[in-house]
Amino acid sequence: MSATADHAEERTNPASRLGFEPGQVVQELGYDEDCDQELREGIEELTGEELADEEYDDVPDAVLLWFREEDGDLTDALVDATSTVDPGAPIWLMTPKTGREGHVEPSEIGEAAQTAGLAQTSSVNAAKDWTGSRLVTPKAARAGKR
């Protein structure tokens, strides 16, 4: 695919910035009616799979976690999300943008991610009202530990 085609896809499918690939299973946590439907549909279009819900009992390739300030403890939510994926798998944390109801401060995201054993690798303008933070577990952090 050419660079021009890549940029065209980014304009038509906002999920293309998240790096999902065909065949990946993405588990969605924290869904509510305020979630961006266009982004959700875009992820399903890219992966060719429906988003797995909170009841999914296998290991997903990635997690899409919608989180708002009033949703409770962010560290707990991130720890729960990491328990469902293999080490190295991405967790996309979606939080309302600055000025929107439920906004979470970047410093809080950084602190909660670090406490949960995650590293933030990027941040994107994911949707009209949502910012996405890509978090990953260190691949070898727990290797050999019992």
LINJO-V754348 format. One record per backbone hydrogen bond with DSSP energy under -0.5 kcal/mol. NH is the residue of the N-H (numbers start at 1). CO is the residue of the C=O. E is the energy in kcal/mol with one decimal. If there is no record, write none. Layout:
[[NH;CO;E] [NH;CO;E]]
This chain:
[[6;2;-2.4] [7;3;-2.2] [8;4;-2.1] [9;5;-2.3] [10;6;-1.9] [11;7;-1.6] [12;8;-1.7] [13;9;-3.3] [16;13;-2.0] [17;14;-1.2] [18;15;-1.9] [19;16;-0.9] [20;15;-0.6] [23;47;-3.4] [24;21;-1.9] [26;24;-0.6] [27;25;-0.5] [27;62;-2.5] [28;52;-3.6] [29;27;-0.5] [29;64;-2.9] [35;32;-2.0] [37;35;-0.8] [40;36;-2.1] [41;37;-2.8] [42;38;-2.1] [43;39;-2.2] [44;40;-2.0] [45;41;-2.3] [46;42;-2.5] [47;43;-2.6] [48;44;-2.1] [52;26;-2.6] [56;53;-1.8] [60;58;-0.7] [60;84;-0.6] [61;25;-2.3] [62;25;-1.3] [63;90;-1.8] [64;27;-3.0] [65;63;-0.6] [65;92;-3.0] [66;29;-2.7] [66;64;-0.6] [67;65;-0.5] [67;94;-3.1] [69;102;-2.2] [71;68;-2.7] [72;69;-0.8] [74;72;-0.6] [77;73;-1.9] [78;74;-2.5] [79;75;-2.6] [80;76;-2.5] [81;77;-2.0] [82;78;-2.4] [83;79;-1.3] [84;81;-1.2] [85;82;-0.7] [86;60;-0.5] [89;86;-2.0] [91;135;-3.2] [92;63;-3.4] [92;90;-0.5] [93;91;-0.8] [93;133;-2.8] [94;65;-3.4] [94;92;-0.7] [95;93;-0.6] [95;131;-2.4] [96;67;-0.5] [97;129;-2.3] [100;97;-2.3] [103;100;-1.8] [104;96;-0.7] [108;105;-0.6] [109;105;-1.9] [110;106;-2.6] [111;107;-2.3] [112;108;-2.7] [113;109;-2.7] [114;110;-2.2] [115;111;-2.4] [116;112;-2.1] [117;114;-1.5] [118;113;-3.3] [119;136;-2.5] [121;119;-0.6] [121;134;-3.0] [122;134;-1.0] [124;132;-2.9] [126;124;-1.3] [126;130;-0.7] [127;130;-2.0] [131;95;-3.0] [132;124;-2.9] [133;93;-2.5] [134;122;-2.6] [134;132;-0.5] [135;91;-2.7] [135;133;-0.7] [136;119;-2.2] [137;89;-0.7] [138;117;-0.8] [141;138;-0.6] [143;140;-0.9] [145;142;-1.8]]
